[in-house]
């Protein structure tokens, strides 16, 4: 399901965990232009991911997401959106997550 992809247990070779950029709680990162995604409408999320994957969304942030969504199936997009939509909205992080050593 979506949690397997989103919460750090990555489906190897298919994508990057959402928390890598969107923060551990998926609430975005202030000052890094990373939007919050937790608690968003699942239909909105799927549409955004689909548009990025298909190349119809081409803004600067979409360019960063293209590799993330490139290998995902439509089922993956729905699973990710369902999980992300189920997460509570809260205040965004104030700094980008740092990789673990």
ABEGO torsion letter per residue (X at the ends): XAAAAAAGBBBBGABBBAAAAAEAAGAEBBGAGBBBABGBBAAAAAAAAAAAAAGABABAAAAAAAAAAAABBAAAAAAAAAAAAABBBBBBBABBBBBBX
